[in-house]
Amino acid sequence: MSAPAIDNPTATATGDRIALDVSDLTVDLRTPTGVVRAVDHVSFVARRGETLALLGESGCGKSMTAQALVGLLDPIADITDGTVLLGETNLTTASKRKRRQVAGTELAIVFQDALTALNPVYTVGTQLAEPFRIHRKMSAKAARREAIRLMEHVGIPEPESRIDSYPHQFSGGMRQRLLIAMAVALSPRVLLADEPTTALDVTVQAQIMSLLHNLRTEFDMAVILITHDLALVAEQADRVAIMYAGNVVETGAVSEVFANPQHPYTKGLLDSVPVHTKRGEDLKSIGGTPPDLHSIPSGCVYQARCPLAQDICSTTRPALQSVASGRSAACHFTEEVGNV
């Protein structure tokens, strides 16, 4: 097995709680103008009963990481380095047959666009029953009963009368509940939630996140929440991995990272939240734009936007190193971040 990820200094003692161990995951993406590195040696662990948030701007590699974990990269990208351990299974070397076996039973994903993720030509009952028929060899009648139970479990009203309805006959929030029901049908040990509340109103967002939290506790799952919403992370996640330009630049407990960021990018994200802004004042933002993946700098990936950048930042890429118990950051000047 690979070494424990750096944000888990007590992994040996609590190894039985580690559901997913990602070490140096690297993904190369094929584009019309050449191959680019979309995920660059990303490492983290996800533990049962906890929510780990992958947080960052759009295009930072969060969703590509999720697609790599669940094996949805073909035909546009490849895993070129690293290991992904799901229990004793190395997903980076597993056969397609093994991947199909663990899909849903060990590792599941909830996508952000429920209307696209659900098949419009099949009833929701047919789609919810499929995991039970494929993986548990249930009869059609038994699988249908399980589908009704699942619908009720995730809060779909009158499931017996709606099981033969089609996805377009449900609201956005109800479709998202159906996706979650399909994902947890076989009690996976890891659930990836890729922007699960996108395009939903605030009230429905809260309901969906409350449902995920309750299911995480009930099934003792590890939840990996992929988002760019800092408030959602603050409310729902236990630990966070901040991503930028395909790299993890800071990790740690959410409360500690948000209270005392150790990377300038994290500090910039937090400062951009208008908590204490008064009427008429300018909103803070991070200057510049993320680097083009075709021309990632050789040194620190954040150097062009960083107020602390010095000569060493353009020549030497900082490694993700421990800065406190359970905390790590990839910056040459972590002690000066608070002064930015």
C-alpha atoms as one frame of an Amber mdcrd trajectory, in Angstrom:
protein
   0.000   0.000   0.000   1.055   3.587  -0.547   2.156   5.850   2.258  -0.588
   7.756   4.071  -1.429  11.127   2.581   0.287  14.096   4.207  -2.881  15.480
   5.798  -3.236  12.317   7.834  -0.314  12.055  10.278  -2.180   9.493  12.408
  -3.208   7.288   9.494  -1.486   4.234  10.918  -3.554   4.382  14.092  -6.821
   5.155  12.293  -6.214   3.253   9.082  -9.425   1.264   9.460 -11.370   4.520
   8.976  -9.664   5.383   5.690 -12.078   4.574   2.884 -10.106   6.095  -0.013
  -6.391   6.849  -0.191  -5.314   8.979  -3.156  -1.567   9.349  -3.628   0.127
  11.428  -6.367  -2.842  11.149  -8.729  -1.873  12.646 -12.092  -4.195  13.083
 -15.069  -3.172  14.204 -18.554  -5.888  15.658 -20.764  -5.846  15.447 -24.560
  -6.860  18.699 -26.281  -6.862  19.825 -29.932  -3.690  21.813 -29.195  -1.830
  19.111 -27.299  -1.707  17.205 -24.033  -2.016  19.204 -20.809  -1.752  18.188
 -17.173  -5.178  18.681 -15.583  -4.395  17.004 -12.235  -0.833  17.159 -10.947
   0.213  14.668  -8.225  -2.833  15.181  -6.029  -2.916  13.378  -2.664  -5.613
  13.136   0.007  -7.506  10.612   2.118 -11.243  10.260   2.685 -12.406   8.694
   5.944 -15.658   6.951   6.792 -18.168   9.175   8.545 -16.494  12.376   7.353
 -16.955  14.849   4.519 -13.860  15.975   2.645 -14.359  19.020   0.417 -12.343
  19.618  -2.744 -12.536  23.402  -3.027 -11.337  25.792  -5.689 -12.194  27.972
  -8.665 -13.750  26.532 -11.806 -11.119  24.742 -13.879  -8.835  23.911 -10.953
  -9.137  20.143 -11.471 -11.824  19.171  -8.947 -14.228  17.456 -11.334 -11.391
  15.898 -13.334 -10.151  14.354 -10.099 -13.616  12.936  -9.446 -13.863  11.533
 -12.971 -10.486   9.870 -12.538 -11.613   8.265  -9.280 -14.754   6.748 -10.814
 -13.110   5.783 -14.126 -14.860   8.220 -16.459 -11.817   9.716 -18.203 -11.987
   7.810 -21.489 -11.538   8.891 -24.224 -10.288  12.380 -23.392  -7.778  11.789
 -20.593  -5.579   9.216 -18.851  -4.197   8.596 -15.381  -0.447   8.793 -15.916
   0.826   8.457 -12.338  -0.241   7.778  -8.774  -2.397   5.269  -6.926  -6.001
   5.290  -5.758  -6.686   2.718  -3.051 -10.307   1.854  -2.347  -9.863  -0.532
   0.545  -7.484  -3.129  -0.852  -8.346  -2.343  -4.485  -5.981  -0.185  -6.522
  -8.342   1.571  -8.903  -5.522   2.843 -11.111  -4.565  -0.689 -12.125  -7.946
  -2.404 -11.766  -9.492  -4.064 -14.818 -12.696  -2.768 -16.372 -14.504  -5.753
 -14.899 -13.268  -4.898 -11.401 -14.241  -1.261 -11.936 -17.791  -2.338 -12.769
 -17.909  -4.511  -9.656 -17.008  -1.647  -7.304 -19.197   0.922  -9.102 -22.108
   1.536  -6.782 -21.134  -1.144  -4.289 -17.947   0.572  -3.055 -17.701   3.885
  -4.901 -20.560   6.040  -6.221 -20.984   9.523  -7.630 -23.738  12.136  -7.666
 -23.464  14.488 -10.641 -24.492  18.132 -10.669 -26.929  17.898 -13.597 -29.587
  15.397 -12.575 -31.614  15.776 -15.771 -28.584  14.765 -17.836 -27.459  12.003
 -15.474 -30.862  10.286 -15.440 -31.918   8.438 -18.594 -34.987  10.232 -20.008
 -36.428   7.149 -21.767 -36.640   4.913 -18.675 -38.868   5.330 -15.646 -37.170
   6.264 -12.397 -38.257   2.926 -10.968 -36.429   1.040 -13.693 -33.268   3.054
 -13.076 -33.433   2.717  -9.300 -34.029  -1.029  -9.524 -31.100  -1.650 -11.878
 -28.325  -1.750  -9.215 -30.229  -4.402  -7.269 -30.817  -6.538 -10.349 -27.204
  -6.292 -11.564 -25.252  -6.522  -8.315 -27.610  -8.444  -6.047 -29.336 -10.572
  -8.707 -32.778  -9.670  -7.393 -35.954 -10.461  -9.271 -37.762  -7.599 -10.980
 -40.457  -7.615  -8.283 -37.966  -7.546  -5.392 -35.876  -4.848  -7.066 -38.992
  -2.731  -7.562 -39.783  -2.986  -3.841 -36.248  -1.821  -3.054 -36.651   1.083
  -5.482 -39.831   2.207  -3.714 -38.071   1.923  -0.357 -35.212   4.067  -1.650
 -37.538   6.740  -2.986 -39.248   6.938   0.382 -35.897   6.982   2.164 -34.685
  10.079   0.284 -37.953  11.953   0.736 -39.816  11.389  -2.543 -43.539  11.751
  -1.694 -45.952   8.972  -2.705 -43.241   6.680  -4.125 -45.666   3.861  -4.976
 -47.560   6.095  -7.399 -44.477   7.892  -8.788 -42.178   4.964  -9.385 -43.383
   4.652 -12.987 -42.846   8.341 -13.732 -40.072   9.669 -15.939 -37.268  12.036
 -14.852 -38.768  15.089 -16.565 -41.889  14.692 -14.431 -39.932  15.544 -11.260
 -38.657  18.911 -10.040 -34.933  19.662  -9.952 -34.701  18.966  -6.229 -36.608
  15.691  -6.551 -34.372  14.579  -9.438 -31.331  15.279  -7.304 -32.829  13.135
  -4.546 -33.326  10.356  -7.080 -29.675  10.578  -8.119 -28.623  10.354  -4.482
 -30.927   7.362  -4.000 -29.263   5.569  -6.939 -25.821   6.389  -5.570 -26.463
   5.042  -2.057 -28.613   2.082  -3.127 -25.869  -0.452  -2.409 -24.332   1.346
   0.599 -20.986   2.379  -0.948 -18.069   3.208   1.317 -17.261   6.383  -0.682
 -19.712   8.855  -2.223 -18.508  11.632  -4.517 -20.860  14.607  -4.733 -19.876
  16.820  -7.683 -21.533  20.215  -7.182 -24.725  18.465  -5.973 -26.665  21.674
  -5.355 -25.952  23.516  -8.623 -29.007  25.312 -10.095 -31.148  24.565  -7.029
 -32.708  27.291  -4.916 -31.333  27.962  -1.451 -34.045  26.057   0.416 -33.661
  22.955  -1.751 -29.872  23.177  -1.477 -30.164  22.965   2.299 -32.488  19.982
   2.035 -30.143  18.118  -0.312 -27.118  18.734   1.895 -29.052  17.679   4.983
 -30.016  14.468   3.181 -26.396  13.762   2.253 -25.299  14.380   5.832 -27.905
  12.016   7.229 -27.075   9.289   4.699 -23.350   9.689   5.432 -24.036   9.008
   9.090 -26.486   6.178   8.449 -24.235   4.281   6.034 -20.914   5.361   7.616
 -19.734   6.614   4.237 -16.884   8.875   3.288 -18.288  11.815   1.312 -16.105
  13.806  -1.066 -17.843  17.115  -1.750 -16.665  18.947  -4.869 -17.582  22.618
  -4.819 -16.488  26.234  -5.171 -18.922  27.384  -2.472 -17.028  28.375   0.663
 -20.181  28.697   2.759 -21.232  25.167   1.825 -17.808  23.853   2.858 -17.928
  25.738   6.155 -21.341  24.269   6.970 -20.992  20.711   5.676 -17.359  19.556
   5.511 -15.018  18.241   8.179 -11.803  18.623   6.185 -10.898  20.513   3.036
  -8.340  20.218   0.238  -7.845  23.507  -1.619  -7.044  22.988  -5.324  -5.444
  25.394  -7.769  -4.314  24.688 -11.348  -4.573  20.944 -10.811  -2.602  20.990
  -7.553  -3.603  20.649  -3.906  -2.150  23.739  -2.229  -3.564  23.380   1.294
  -5.331  20.752   3.403  -6.643  20.473   6.933  -9.698  20.672   9.145 -12.176
  23.209   7.753 -12.373  25.188  10.987  -8.582  25.530  11.176  -7.999  26.294
   7.495 -10.708  28.948   7.379  -9.597  30.530  10.653  -5.882  30.550   9.840
  -5.079  29.916   6.154  -1.500  28.933   5.393  -1.547  29.531   1.634  -2.087
  32.900  -0.107  -4.681  31.392  -2.452  -6.777  30.170   0.470  -6.437  33.591
   2.082  -7.550  35.241  -1.156 -10.605  33.004  -1.440 -11.669  33.750   2.128
 -11.065  37.492   1.767 -13.282  37.565  -1.327 -16.330  36.648   0.772 -18.137
  39.952   1.522 -18.707  39.286   5.225 -17.770  42.709   6.591 -18.164  44.785
   3.425 -20.172  47.971   3.809 -22.445  49.559   1.224 -20.391  51.404  -1.397
 -17.123  49.633  -0.626 -15.309  47.681  -3.335 -15.511  43.907  -3.096 -12.208
  42.137  -2.682 -11.089  39.655  -5.318  -8.021  37.717  -6.375  -6.301  39.628
  -9.150  -5.454  37.968 -12.441  -6.624  34.606 -13.745  -5.564  30.979 -13.265
  -2.699  29.899 -15.541  -3.350  28.318 -18.922  -2.841  24.570 -18.543  -0.678
  24.670 -21.678   1.800  26.956 -19.917   1.887  26.078 -16.232   4.901  27.865
 -14.676   7.850  25.765 -13.570   7.826  27.188 -10.068   4.799  27.853  -7.875
   1.558  27.542  -9.819   0.146  30.575  -7.972   3.108  32.919  -8.431   1.503
  35.241 -11.011  -1.339  36.154  -8.626   0.471  35.914  -5.302   1.276  39.043
  -3.236   4.116  37.149  -1.506   5.866  35.948  -4.693   9.669  36.200  -4.702
  12.455  34.850  -6.900  12.331  31.366  -5.372   8.674  31.080  -6.380   9.543
  31.278 -10.081  12.220  28.588  -9.899  11.141  26.088  -7.236   7.685  24.600
  -6.837   6.818  24.345  -3.128   5.917  20.859  -1.945   2.816  20.139   0.107
   4.366  19.979   3.564   3.090  19.712   7.121   2.635  23.085   8.816   0.821
  21.809  11.921  -0.819  18.650  13.182  -3.222  17.562  10.445  -2.412  20.650
   8.351  -0.330  21.001   5.190   0.360  23.742   2.666   2.400  24.229  -0.501
   3.988  27.662  -0.001   7.505  28.935   0.619   6.183  31.658   2.957   3.426
  30.111   5.050   4.390  32.151   8.131   3.755  35.406   6.236   0.328  34.552
   4.793  -1.484  36.162   7.722   0.113  39.514   6.889  -1.240  39.621   3.327
